[in-house]
Amino acid sequence: MTERRFDATELVIFDCDGVLLDSEVIACSADAEALTKAGYQISTAEVIERFAGVPADAMYAAIEADLGRPLPSNLQAEVKASILARYRSELRAIVGAAEVLSAMRTRRCVASSSAPAKLALGLIETNLFDLLYPHVFSTTLVAQGKPHPDIFLYAARAMEVGRERCLVVEDSVAGVTAAKAAGMRCIGFVGGSHCPDGHAKRLSEAGATTVVSDLRQLMTFVD
């Protein structure tokens, strides 16, 4: 049975954007608008497909390589301001997130590509912060972001749990790839508003053991 694959789980590591927060469309839309204004024509859907789950610095470096020139020095600040403003008016938690975090007996934490301020604001605005604090980890703590495994390995060490007893919940190919590189089992999540048709297949091909569309399905596997 599928459930037996996760019987030894002692720690559930949640990605944040697109798993606990329905935030990917907000962030990727802000990036698409700013990049297009800067002369790099790209849609929100294309940002999601290429860069969901990837740290901002890595995304901007890839785009500068495409352009053959630096992006405007104020672009990241403009994007950050736009995202934070929209967080306060538009951001919602993923359906079932608070319910799952409140009910789950298995230890859990967050390992996210977001910067600490953005990560904290998103969790506070959606009333999830108190359900996770202080076990909230950003890739600013490690050398390399997703798809590298650094942040998941950091989270496991911080929580004092062996990688073989960790279960990652991820919505992006980069995140699933990072989890597999860390030697951890991974459940793919496709319940966010940013997930296109066929995304479950992409996550499975990247290495997700199973894929769910409702966070509440996690309780079948870990508790």
TORTORPA-946013 format. One record per residue: residue in three letters; chain; x, y, z of N, C-alpha, C, CB in turn. Coordinates in Angstrom, 1 decimal. Glycine has a CB too. Example, Ala and Ser with C-alpha at 12.3 -4.5 7.8 and 13.67 -1.06 7.14 Angstrom:
BEGIN
  residuo  cadena     n_x     n_y     n_z    ca_x    ca_y    ca_z     c_x     c_y     c_z    cb_x    cb_y    cb_z
      ALA       A    13.2    -5.7     7.8    12.3    -4.5     7.8    13.2    -3.3     7.8    11.3    -4.5     9.0
      SER       A    12.8    -2.2     7.1    13.7    -1.1     7.1    12.9     0.0     7.9    14.1    -0.6     5.7
% end
This chain:
BEGIN
  residuo  cadena     n_x     n_y     n_z    ca_x    ca_y    ca_z     c_x     c_y     c_z    cb_x    cb_y    cb_z
      MET       A     0.8    -1.2     0.0     0.0     0.0     0.0     0.9     1.3     0.0    -1.0     0.0     1.2
      THR       A     0.4     2.3    -0.6     1.1     3.6    -0.7     1.5     4.1     0.7     0.4     4.6    -1.4
      GLU       A     0.6     3.9     1.7     0.8     4.5     3.0     2.1     3.9     3.6    -0.4     4.2     3.9
      ARG       A     2.4     2.7     3.4     3.6     2.0     4.0     4.9     2.7     3.6     3.6     0.6     3.7
      ARG       A     4.9     3.4     2.5     6.1     4.1     2.1     6.5     5.2     3.0     5.9     4.6     0.6
      PHE       A     5.6     5.7     3.8     5.8     6.8     4.7     5.7     6.5     6.2     4.8     7.9     4.3
      ASP       A     5.6     5.2     6.5     5.4     4.8     7.9     6.5     5.3     8.8     5.3     3.3     8.0
      ALA       A     7.7     5.4     8.4     8.9     5.8     9.2     9.0     7.3     9.4    10.1     5.1     8.7
      THR       A     8.1     8.0     8.9     8.3     9.5     8.9     8.3    10.1    10.3     7.1    10.1     8.1
      GLU       A     9.3    10.8    10.6     9.4    11.5    11.9     9.4    13.0    11.7    10.7    11.2    12.6
      LEU       A     9.6    13.5    10.5     9.5    14.9    10.2     8.9    15.2     8.8    11.0    15.5    10.3
      VAL       A     7.9    16.1     8.8     7.4    16.5     7.5     7.9    17.9     7.2     5.8    16.5     7.5
      ILE       A     8.6    18.0     6.1     9.2    19.3     5.7     8.3    19.9     4.6    10.7    19.1     5.2
      PHE       A     7.7    21.0     4.9     6.8    21.7     4.0     7.5    22.8     3.2     5.6    22.3     4.7
      ASP       A     7.4    22.8     1.9     7.7    24.0     1.2     6.6    25.0     1.6     7.7    23.8    -0.4
      CYS       A     6.8    26.3     1.3     5.8    27.3     1.8     5.0    27.8     0.6     6.5    28.4     2.5
      ASP       A     5.6    28.5    -0.3     4.9    29.1    -1.5     4.3    28.0    -2.4     5.8    30.1    -2.2
      GLY       A     3.0    28.0    -2.6     2.4    27.0    -3.4     2.0    25.7    -2.7     3.3    26.6    -4.5
      VAL       A     2.4    25.6    -1.4     2.1    24.4    -0.6     1.2    24.8     0.6     3.3    23.6    -0.1
      LEU       A     1.7    25.8     1.4     1.0    26.3     2.5     0.3    27.6     2.1     1.9    26.5     3.7
      LEU       A     0.9    28.4     1.3     0.4    29.7     0.8     0.1    29.6    -0.6     1.4    30.8     1.1
      ASP       A    -1.1    30.1    -1.0    -1.4    30.2    -2.4    -0.8    31.5    -3.0    -3.0    30.1    -2.7
      SER       A     0.5    31.5    -3.0     1.3    32.8    -3.3     2.0    32.8    -4.6     2.2    33.0    -2.2
      GLU       A     2.2    31.6    -5.3     3.0    31.6    -6.4     2.5    32.5    -7.6     3.1    30.2    -7.0
      VAL       A     1.2    32.6    -7.8     0.7    33.5    -8.8     1.0    34.9    -8.5    -0.8    33.3    -9.0
      ILE       A     0.9    35.3    -7.2     1.2    36.7    -6.8     2.7    37.0    -7.1     0.9    36.9    -5.3
      ALA       A     3.6    36.2    -6.7     5.0    36.5    -6.8     5.4    36.4    -8.3     5.8    35.5    -6.0
      CYS       A     4.9    35.4    -9.0     5.4    35.2   -10.4     4.8    36.3   -11.3     4.9    33.9   -10.9
      SER       A     3.6    36.8   -10.9     3.0    37.9   -11.7     3.8    39.2   -11.5     1.5    38.1   -11.2
      ALA       A     4.2    39.4   -10.3     5.0    40.6   -10.0     6.4    40.5   -10.7     5.3    40.7    -8.5
      ASP       A     7.0    39.3   -10.8     8.2    39.2   -11.5     8.0    39.4   -13.0     8.8    37.8   -11.3
      ALA       A     6.9    38.8   -13.5     6.7    38.9   -15.0     6.5    40.4   -15.4     5.4    38.1   -15.4
      GLU       A     5.7    41.1   -14.6     5.5    42.5   -14.9     6.8    43.3   -14.9     4.5    43.1   -13.9
      ALA       A     7.6    43.1   -13.8     8.8    43.9   -13.7     9.9    43.5   -14.8     9.4    43.7   -12.3
      LEU       A    10.0    42.2   -15.1    10.9    41.8   -16.1    10.5    42.2   -17.5    11.0    40.2   -16.1
      THR       A     9.2    42.2   -17.8     8.8    42.7   -19.1     9.0    44.2   -19.2     7.2    42.4   -19.3
      LYS       A     8.8    44.9   -18.2     9.1    46.3   -18.2    10.6    46.6   -18.4     8.6    47.0   -16.9
      ALA       A    11.4    45.7   -17.9    12.9    45.9   -18.0    13.4    45.4   -19.4    13.6    45.1   -16.9
      GLY       A    12.5    44.9   -20.3    12.9    44.5   -21.6    13.0    43.0   -21.8    14.2    45.1   -21.9
      TYR       A    12.6    42.2   -20.8    12.7    40.7   -20.9    11.2    40.2   -20.9    13.5    40.1   -19.7
      GLN       A    10.7    40.0   -22.1     9.3    39.7   -22.3     9.0    38.3   -21.7     8.8    39.8   -23.8
      ILE       A     8.2    38.2   -20.7     7.9    36.9   -20.1     6.5    37.0   -19.4     9.0    36.5   -19.1
      SER       A     5.7    35.9   -19.5     4.4    35.9   -18.9     4.5    35.3   -17.5     3.4    35.1   -19.8
      THR       A     3.4    35.5   -16.8     3.3    34.9   -15.5     3.4    33.3   -15.6     2.0    35.2   -14.8
      ALA       A     2.7    32.8   -16.6     2.8    31.3   -16.7     4.2    30.8   -17.0     1.8    30.9   -17.9
      GLU       A     4.9    31.6   -17.8     6.3    31.2   -18.1     7.2    31.3   -16.9     6.9    32.1   -19.2
      VAL       A     7.0    32.3   -16.1     7.8    32.4   -14.8     7.5    31.2   -13.9     7.4    33.8   -14.1
      ILE       A     6.2    30.9   -13.8     5.9    29.7   -13.0     6.5    28.4   -13.5     4.3    29.5   -13.0
      GLU       A     6.5    28.2   -14.9     7.0    27.0   -15.4     8.5    26.9   -15.3     6.6    26.9   -16.9
      ARG       A     9.2    28.0   -15.5    10.7    28.0   -15.5    11.3    28.2   -14.1    11.2    29.1   -16.4
      PHE       A    10.6    29.0   -13.2    11.3    29.4   -12.0    10.6    29.1   -10.7    11.6    30.8   -12.1
      ALA       A     9.4    28.5   -10.7     8.7    28.2    -9.5     9.6    27.3    -8.6     7.3    27.5    -9.7
      GLY       A     9.8    27.8    -7.3    10.6    27.0    -6.4    12.1    27.4    -6.4    10.5    25.6    -6.7
      VAL       A    12.5    28.2    -7.4    13.9    28.6    -7.6    14.1    29.9    -6.8    14.3    28.7    -9.1
      PRO       A    15.2    30.0    -6.0    15.5    31.3    -5.4    15.5    32.5    -6.3    16.7    31.2    -4.6
      ALA       A    15.1    33.6    -5.9    15.1    34.8    -6.7    16.4    35.1    -7.4    14.5    36.0    -6.0
      ASP       A    17.5    35.1    -6.6    18.8    35.4    -7.1    19.2    34.5    -8.2    19.9    35.3    -6.0
      ALA       A    18.9    33.2    -8.1    19.2    32.3    -9.2    18.4    32.6   -10.5    19.0    30.8    -8.8
      MET       A    17.1    33.0   -10.3    16.2    33.3   -11.4    16.8    34.5   -12.1    14.8    33.6   -10.9
      TYR       A    17.1    35.6   -11.4    17.6    36.8   -12.0    18.9    36.6   -12.7    17.7    37.9   -11.0
      ALA       A    19.8    35.7   -12.1    21.1    35.4   -12.8    20.8    34.7   -14.1    21.9    34.6   -11.8
      ALA       A    19.9    33.8   -14.2    19.6    33.1   -15.4    19.1    34.1   -16.5    18.6    32.0   -15.2
      ILE       A    18.2    35.0   -16.0    17.6    36.0   -17.0    18.7    36.9   -17.5    16.5    36.7   -16.3
      GLU       A    19.6    37.4   -16.6    20.7    38.2   -17.0    21.6    37.5   -18.0    21.5    38.7   -15.8
      ALA       A    21.8    36.2   -17.9    22.6    35.4   -18.8    21.8    35.4   -20.2    22.8    34.0   -18.3
      ASP       A    20.5    35.2   -20.2    19.7    35.3   -21.4    19.9    36.6   -22.1    18.3    35.0   -21.1
      LEU       A    19.8    37.7   -21.3    19.8    39.0   -21.8    21.2    39.5   -22.3    19.3    40.0   -20.8
      GLY       A    22.2    38.9   -21.6    23.5    39.4   -21.9    23.9    40.7   -21.3    23.8    39.4   -23.4
      ARG       A    23.1    41.1   -20.3    23.3    42.4   -19.6    22.6    42.3   -18.2    22.7    43.6   -20.4
      PRO       A    23.0    43.2   -17.3    22.4    43.2   -16.0    21.0    43.7   -16.1    23.2    44.1   -15.0
      LEU       A    20.2    43.3   -15.2    18.8    43.8   -15.0    19.0    45.1   -14.2    17.9    42.8   -14.2
      PRO       A    18.0    46.0   -14.3    18.0    47.3   -13.5    18.3    47.0   -12.1    16.7    48.0   -13.7
      SER       A    19.1    47.9   -11.5    19.5    47.7   -10.1    18.4    47.8    -9.1    20.6    48.7    -9.7
      ASN       A    17.3    48.4    -9.5    16.2    48.6    -8.6    15.1    47.5    -8.8    15.6    50.0    -8.7
      LEU       A    15.3    46.6    -9.7    14.2    45.7   -10.1    13.8    44.8    -8.9    14.6    44.8   -11.3
      GLN       A    14.7    44.2    -8.2    14.4    43.3    -7.1    13.6    44.1    -6.0    15.6    42.7    -6.5
      ALA       A    14.0    45.3    -5.8    13.3    46.1    -4.7    11.9    46.4    -5.2    14.1    47.4    -4.5
      GLU       A    11.7    46.7    -6.5    10.3    46.9    -7.0     9.5    45.7    -6.9    10.4    47.4    -8.4
      VAL       A    10.0    44.6    -7.2     9.3    43.3    -7.2     8.9    43.0    -5.7    10.1    42.2    -7.8
      LYS       A     9.9    43.2    -4.8     9.6    42.9    -3.4     8.5    43.8    -2.9    10.9    43.1    -2.6
      ALA       A     8.5    45.1    -3.2     7.5    46.0    -2.7     6.1    45.6    -3.3     7.8    47.4    -3.1
      SER       A     6.1    45.2    -4.6     4.8    44.8    -5.2     4.3    43.5    -4.5     5.0    44.5    -6.7
      ILE       A     5.1    42.6    -4.3     4.7    41.3    -3.6     4.2    41.6    -2.2     5.8    40.3    -3.6
      LEU       A     4.9    42.3    -1.5     4.5    42.6    -0.1     3.1    43.3     0.0     5.5    43.4     0.7
      ALA       A     2.9    44.3    -0.9     1.7    45.0    -1.0     0.5    44.1    -1.3     1.7    46.1    -2.0
      ARG       A     0.8    43.2    -2.3    -0.3    42.3    -2.7    -0.5    41.2    -1.7     0.1    41.6    -4.1
      TYR       A     0.5    40.8    -0.9     0.3    39.8     0.2    -0.7    40.3     1.1     1.6    39.6     0.9
      ARG       A    -0.7    41.6     1.4    -1.6    42.2     2.5    -3.0    42.3     2.0    -1.1    43.5     2.9
      SER       A    -3.2    42.2     0.7    -4.6    42.3     0.2    -5.1    41.1    -0.5    -4.7    43.5    -0.8
      GLU       A    -4.2    40.3    -1.1    -4.7    39.1    -1.9    -4.3    37.8    -1.4    -4.1    39.3    -3.2
      LEU       A    -3.3    37.7    -0.5    -2.8    36.4    -0.1    -3.8    35.5     0.7    -1.5    36.5     0.7
      ARG       A    -3.9    34.2     0.4    -4.7    33.3     1.1    -3.9    32.0     1.4    -6.0    32.9     0.3
      ALA       A    -4.2    31.4     2.5    -3.6    30.1     2.7    -4.2    29.0     1.8    -3.8    29.7     4.2
      ILE       A    -3.4    28.0     1.5    -3.9    26.9     0.8    -5.0    26.3     1.6    -2.8    25.8     0.4
      VAL       A    -6.1    25.8     0.9    -7.2    25.2     1.6    -6.7    24.0     2.4    -8.3    24.8     0.6
      GLY       A    -7.1    23.9     3.7    -6.7    22.8     4.5    -5.4    23.0     5.2    -6.6    21.6     3.7
      ALA       A    -4.6    24.0     4.9    -3.3    24.2     5.5    -3.4    24.3     7.1    -2.6    25.4     5.0
      ALA       A    -4.2    25.2     7.6    -4.3    25.4     9.0    -4.8    24.1     9.7    -5.2    26.6     9.3
      GLU       A    -5.8    23.5     9.0    -6.4    22.2     9.6    -5.3    21.1     9.7    -7.5    21.7     8.7
      VAL       A    -4.5    21.0     8.7    -3.5    19.9     8.7    -2.4    20.2     9.7    -2.8    19.8     7.3
      LEU       A    -1.9    21.5     9.8    -0.9    21.8    10.7    -1.3    21.7    12.1    -0.4    23.2    10.4
      SER       A    -2.6    22.0    12.4    -3.1    21.9    13.7    -3.3    20.5    14.2    -4.5    22.7    13.8
      ALA       A    -3.7    19.6    13.3    -4.0    18.2    13.6    -2.8    17.3    13.6    -5.0    17.7    12.7
      MET       A    -1.8    17.6    12.8    -0.7    16.7    12.6     0.1    16.5    13.9     0.2    17.3    11.5
      ARG       A     0.3    15.3    14.2     1.1    14.9    15.4     2.6    14.8    15.1     0.6    13.6    16.1
      THR       A     2.9    14.4    13.8     4.2    14.3    13.4     4.9    15.7    13.4     4.3    13.6    12.0
      ARG       A     6.2    15.7    13.8     6.9    17.0    13.8     6.9    17.5    12.4     8.3    16.8    14.3
      ARG       A     7.0    18.9    12.3     7.0    19.5    10.9     7.8    20.8    11.0     5.5    19.7    10.4
      CYS       A     8.2    21.2     9.8     8.9    22.5     9.7     8.7    23.0     8.2    10.4    22.3    10.0
      VAL       A     9.2    24.2     8.0     9.1    24.8     6.6    10.5    25.0     6.1     8.3    26.1     6.6
      ALA       A    10.8    24.6     4.8    12.0    24.9     4.2    11.7    25.5     2.8    12.9    23.5     4.0
      SER       A    12.0    26.8     2.7    11.5    27.6     1.6    12.6    28.4     0.9    10.4    28.6     2.1
      SER       A    12.3    28.6    -0.4    13.2    29.5    -1.2    13.0    31.0    -0.9    13.1    29.2    -2.7
      SER       A    12.0    31.3    -0.2    11.7    32.7     0.0    12.7    33.4     1.0    10.3    32.9     0.6
      ALA       A    12.9    34.7     0.9    13.7    35.4     1.9    12.9    35.4     3.2    13.9    36.8     1.4
      PRO       A    13.6    35.6     4.3    13.0    35.5     5.6    11.8    36.4     5.8    14.0    35.7     6.7
      ALA       A    12.0    37.7     5.4    10.9    38.7     5.6     9.6    38.3     4.9    11.4    40.1     5.2
      LYS       A     9.8    37.9     3.6     8.6    37.5     2.8     8.0    36.3     3.4     9.1    37.3     1.4
      LEU       A     8.8    35.3     3.8     8.3    34.1     4.4     7.5    34.3     5.6     9.5    33.1     4.6
      ALA       A     8.1    35.1     6.5     7.4    35.4     7.8     6.1    36.2     7.5     8.3    36.2     8.7
      LEU       A     6.1    37.2     6.7     4.9    38.0     6.4     3.8    37.1     5.8     5.3    39.1     5.4
      GLY       A     4.2    36.2     4.9     3.1    35.3     4.3     2.5    34.5     5.4     3.8    34.5     3.2
      LEU       A     3.3    33.9     6.2     2.7    33.0     7.3     1.9    33.8     8.3     3.9    32.2     8.0
      ILE       A     2.4    35.0     8.6     1.6    35.8     9.6     0.3    36.3     9.0     2.5    37.1    10.0
      GLU       A     0.3    36.7     7.7    -0.9    37.2     7.1    -2.0    36.1     7.0    -0.6    37.8     5.7
      THR       A    -1.6    34.9     6.9    -2.5    33.8     6.8    -2.7    33.0     8.1    -2.0    32.8     5.7
      ASN       A    -2.2    33.6     9.2    -2.4    33.0    10.5    -1.8    31.6    10.6    -3.9    32.9    10.8
      LEU       A    -0.7    31.3     9.9     0.0    30.0    10.0     1.3    30.1    10.8     0.2    29.5     8.6
      PHE       A     1.7    31.3    11.1     3.0    31.5    11.7     3.1    30.8    13.0     3.3    32.9    11.9
      ASP       A     2.2    30.9    13.9     2.2    30.3    15.2     2.1    28.8    15.2     1.1    30.9    16.1
      LEU       A     1.7    28.2    14.1     1.6    26.8    13.9     2.9    26.2    13.5     0.5    26.4    12.9
      LEU       A     3.9    27.0    13.2     5.2    26.5    12.7     6.4    27.1    13.4     5.3    26.9    11.2
      TYR       A     6.3    28.3    13.9     7.4    28.9    14.6     7.9    28.1    15.7     7.1    30.3    15.1
      PRO       A     9.2    27.9    15.9    10.3    28.6    15.3    11.0    27.8    14.1    11.4    28.9    16.3
      HIS       A    10.3    26.8    13.7    10.9    25.8    12.7    10.6    26.3    11.3    10.4    24.4    13.0
      VAL       A    11.1    27.4    10.9    10.9    28.0     9.6    12.3    28.4     9.0    10.0    29.3     9.7
      PHE       A    12.6    27.7     7.9    14.0    27.8     7.4    14.0    28.4     6.0    14.7    26.5     7.4
      SER       A    14.8    29.4     5.7    14.9    30.0     4.4    16.3    29.6     3.7    14.8    31.5     4.5
      THR       A    16.3    29.5     2.4    17.5    29.2     1.7    18.6    30.2     1.9    17.2    29.0     0.2
      THR       A    18.3    31.4     2.5    19.4    32.3     2.8    20.3    31.7     3.8    18.8    33.6     3.3
      LEU       A    19.9    30.6     4.5    20.8    30.0     5.5    21.8    29.0     4.9    19.9    29.2     6.4
      VAL       A    21.7    28.7     3.6    22.6    27.7     3.0    23.2    28.3     1.7    21.7    26.5     2.6
      ALA       A    24.2    27.5     1.2    25.0    28.0     0.1    24.2    28.0    -1.2    26.2    27.1    -0.1
      GLN       A    23.4    27.0    -1.5    22.7    26.9    -2.7    21.3    26.5    -2.5    23.4    25.8    -3.6
      GLY       A    20.4    27.2    -3.3    19.0    27.0    -3.2    18.5    25.8    -4.0    18.2    28.2    -3.6
      LYS       A    17.2    25.5    -4.0    16.6    24.5    -4.8    16.9    24.7    -6.3    15.1    24.3    -4.5
      PRO       A    17.2    23.8    -7.1    17.1    22.3    -6.9    18.2    21.6    -6.2    16.9    21.7    -8.3
      HIS       A    19.1    22.3    -5.6    20.1    21.7    -4.8    19.5    21.3    -3.4    21.3    22.6    -4.5
      PRO       A    20.1    20.3    -2.7    19.4    19.7    -1.5    19.7    20.5    -0.2    19.8    18.3    -1.4
      ASP       A    20.5    21.6    -0.3    21.1    22.2     0.9    20.0    22.5     2.0    21.8    23.4     0.5
      ILE       A    18.9    23.1     1.6    17.9    23.6     2.6    17.2    22.5     3.3    16.9    24.5     1.9
      PHE       A    17.0    21.4     2.5    16.3    20.2     3.2    17.3    19.5     4.1    15.8    19.2     2.1
      LEU       A    18.5    19.4     3.8    19.5    18.8     4.7    19.7    19.7     5.9    20.8    18.6     3.9
      TYR       A    19.7    21.0     5.7    19.8    21.9     6.8    18.6    21.8     7.8    19.9    23.4     6.3
      ALA       A    17.4    21.7     7.2    16.2    21.5     8.1    16.3    20.2     8.9    15.0    21.6     7.2
      ALA       A    16.7    19.2     8.2    16.8    17.9     8.9    17.8    17.9    10.1    17.2    16.8     7.9
      ARG       A    19.0    18.5     9.8    20.0    18.7    10.9    19.4    19.5    12.0    21.3    19.3    10.3
      ALA       A    18.8    20.6    11.7    18.3    21.5    12.7    17.2    20.9    13.6    17.7    22.8    12.1
      MET       A    16.4    20.0    13.0    15.4    19.3    13.7    15.9    17.9    14.3    14.2    19.0    12.7
      GLU       A    17.1    17.6    14.0    17.8    16.4    14.5    17.0    15.1    14.1    17.9    16.5    16.0
      VAL       A    16.7    15.1    12.8    16.1    13.9    12.2    16.9    13.4    11.0    14.6    14.2    11.8
      GLY       A    17.1    12.1    10.9    17.8    11.6     9.8    17.1    11.8     8.5    18.1    10.1    10.0
      ARG       A    17.8    12.0     7.4    17.1    12.2     6.1    16.2    11.1     5.7    18.2    12.4     5.0
      GLU       A    16.5     9.9     6.1    15.7     8.8     5.7    14.3     8.8     6.4    16.4     7.4     5.9
      ARG       A    14.2     9.6     7.4    12.9     9.7     8.2    12.2    11.0     7.9    13.2     9.5     9.7
      CYS       A    12.6    11.7     6.9    12.0    13.0     6.5    11.1    12.7     5.3    13.0    14.0     6.2
      LEU       A    10.0    13.5     5.3     9.1    13.5     4.1     8.8    14.9     3.7     7.7    12.8     4.5
      VAL       A     9.2    15.3     2.5     9.0    16.6     1.9     7.7    16.7     1.2    10.3    16.9     1.0
      VAL       A     7.1    17.9     1.3     5.9    18.2     0.5     6.2    19.4    -0.4     4.6    18.5     1.5
      GLU       A     6.2    19.2    -1.7     6.6    20.2    -2.6     5.7    20.3    -3.8     8.0    19.8    -3.2
      ASP       A     5.6    21.6    -4.3     4.8    21.8    -5.5     5.5    22.1    -6.8     3.9    23.0    -5.2
      SER       A     6.9    22.2    -6.7     7.7    22.5    -7.9     8.6    21.4    -8.2     8.4    23.8    -7.6
      VAL       A     9.0    21.4    -9.5    10.0    20.4   -10.0    11.3    20.6    -9.3    10.1    20.5   -11.5
      ALA       A    11.7    21.9    -9.1    12.9    22.2    -8.5    12.9    21.7    -7.0    13.2    23.8    -8.5
      GLY       A    11.8    21.8    -6.3    11.7    21.3    -5.0    11.7    19.8    -4.9    10.5    21.9    -4.4
      VAL       A    11.0    19.2    -5.7    11.1    17.7    -5.8    12.5    17.2    -6.1    10.1    17.1    -6.8
      THR       A    13.1    17.8    -7.0    14.5    17.5    -7.4    15.4    17.6    -6.2    15.0    18.3    -8.6
      ALA       A    15.2    18.7    -5.4    16.1    19.0    -4.3    15.8    17.9    -3.2    15.8    20.3    -3.7
      ALA       A    14.6    17.5    -3.0    14.2    16.5    -2.0    14.9    15.2    -2.3    12.7    16.4    -1.9
      LYS       A    14.8    14.8    -3.6    15.4    13.5    -4.0    16.9    13.6    -3.9    15.0    13.2    -5.5
      ALA       A    17.5    14.7    -4.2    18.9    14.8    -4.1    19.4    14.8    -2.6    19.4    16.2    -4.7
      ALA       A    18.5    15.1    -1.7    18.7    15.1    -0.3    18.6    13.7     0.3    17.9    16.0     0.5
      GLY       A    18.0    12.8    -0.5    17.8    11.4    -0.1    16.5    11.3     0.7    18.9    10.9     0.7
      MET       A    15.6    12.2     0.5    14.3    12.2     1.2    13.1    11.8     0.3    14.1    13.6     1.8
      ARG       A    12.1    11.2     0.9    10.9    10.9     0.2    10.1    12.2     0.0    10.0     9.9     0.9
      CYS       A     9.3    12.2    -1.1     8.7    13.5    -1.4     7.2    13.2    -1.9     9.5    14.3    -2.4
      ILE       A     6.3    14.0    -1.4     4.9    14.0    -1.9     4.8    15.3    -2.7     3.9    13.9    -0.8
      GLY       A     4.3    15.2    -4.0     4.0    16.3    -4.8     2.7    16.9    -4.5     4.1    16.0    -6.3
      PHE       A     2.5    18.2    -4.5     1.3    18.9    -4.3     0.9    19.7    -5.4     1.3    19.7    -3.0
      VAL       A    -0.4    19.6    -5.9    -0.9    20.3    -7.1    -2.2    21.1    -6.8    -1.1    19.3    -8.3
      GLY       A    -2.4    21.4    -5.5    -3.6    22.1    -5.2    -3.6    23.6    -5.2    -4.0    21.7    -3.8
      GLY       A    -2.4    24.2    -5.6    -2.3    25.6    -5.7    -2.9    26.2    -7.0    -0.8    26.1    -5.6
      SER       A    -3.3    27.4    -7.0    -3.9    28.0    -8.1    -3.0    28.2    -9.3    -4.5    29.4    -7.8
      HIS       A    -1.7    28.0    -9.1    -0.7    28.2   -10.1    -0.4    26.9   -10.9     0.6    28.7    -9.6
      CYS       A    -0.9    25.8   -10.4    -0.6    24.5   -11.0    -1.3    24.3   -12.3    -0.8    23.3   -10.0
      PRO       A    -0.6    24.1   -13.4    -1.3    23.9   -14.7    -1.7    22.4   -14.9    -0.4    24.3   -15.9
      ASP       A    -2.5    22.2   -15.9    -2.8    20.8   -16.3    -1.5    20.0   -16.6    -3.7    20.7   -17.6
      GLY       A    -1.4    18.8   -16.1    -0.2    18.0   -16.4     0.9    18.2   -15.3     0.3    18.3   -17.7
      HIS       A     0.7    19.0   -14.3     1.7    19.3   -13.4     2.0    18.1   -12.5     1.4    20.5   -12.5
      ALA       A     1.0    17.3   -12.2     1.2    16.1   -11.4     2.1    15.2   -12.1    -0.2    15.4   -11.1
      LYS       A     2.0    15.0   -13.4     2.9    14.2   -14.2     4.4    14.7   -14.1     2.5    14.1   -15.6
      ARG       A     4.5    16.0   -14.1     5.9    16.6   -14.1     6.5    16.3   -12.7     5.8    18.1   -14.3
      LEU       A     5.7    16.4   -11.6     6.2    16.2   -10.3     6.6    14.7   -10.1     5.2    16.6    -9.2
      SER       A     5.8    13.8   -10.7     6.0    12.4   -10.6     7.3    12.0   -11.3     4.9    11.6   -11.1
      GLU       A     7.5    12.6   -12.5     8.7    12.4   -13.3     9.9    12.9   -12.6     8.5    13.0   -14.7
      ALA       A     9.8    14.0   -11.8    10.9    14.5   -11.1    11.3    13.7    -9.9    10.6    15.9   -10.7
      GLY       A    10.4    12.8    -9.5    10.7    11.9    -8.4     9.7    11.9    -7.2    12.0    12.3    -7.9
      ALA       A     8.6    12.6    -7.3     7.6    12.5    -6.2     7.1    11.1    -6.1     6.5    13.5    -6.4
      THR       A     7.0    10.6    -4.9     6.5     9.2    -4.7     5.0     9.1    -5.0     6.8     8.7    -3.3
      THR       A     4.3    10.1    -4.6     2.9    10.2    -4.9     2.5    11.7    -5.0     2.0     9.5    -3.8
      VAL       A     1.4    12.0    -5.6     1.0    13.4    -5.8    -0.4    13.6    -5.2     1.1    13.8    -7.3
      VAL       A    -0.7    14.7    -4.5    -2.0    15.0    -3.9    -2.5    16.3    -4.4    -2.0    14.8    -2.4
      SER       A    -3.8    16.5    -4.4    -4.3    17.8    -4.8    -5.0    18.5    -3.6    -5.3    17.6    -5.9
      ASP       A    -5.0    17.9    -2.5    -5.7    18.4    -1.3    -4.7    18.1    -0.1    -7.1    17.8    -1.0
      LEU       A    -4.3    19.2     0.6    -3.4    19.0     1.7    -3.9    18.0     2.7    -3.1    20.3     2.4
      ARG       A    -5.2    17.9     2.9    -5.8    17.1     3.9    -5.5    15.6     3.6    -7.2    17.3     4.0
      GLN       A    -5.2    15.3     2.4    -4.8    13.9     2.0    -3.5    13.5     2.7    -4.7    13.8     0.5
      LEU       A    -2.7    14.4     3.1    -1.4    14.1     3.8    -1.7    13.3     5.1    -0.6    15.3     4.2
      MET       A    -2.8    13.5     5.7    -3.0    12.8     7.0    -3.2    11.3     6.8    -4.3    13.4     7.6
      THR       A    -3.5    10.9     5.6    -3.6     9.5     5.3    -2.2     8.8     5.4    -4.1     9.3     3.9
      PHE       A    -1.2     9.6     5.1     0.2     9.1     4.9     1.0     9.2     6.2     0.9     9.7     3.8
      VAL       A     0.8    10.3     7.0     1.8    10.5     8.1     1.2    10.3     9.5     2.3    11.9     8.0
      ASP       A     0.0    10.4     9.7    -0.6    10.2    11.0    -1.5     9.0    11.1    -1.4    11.4    11.5
% end
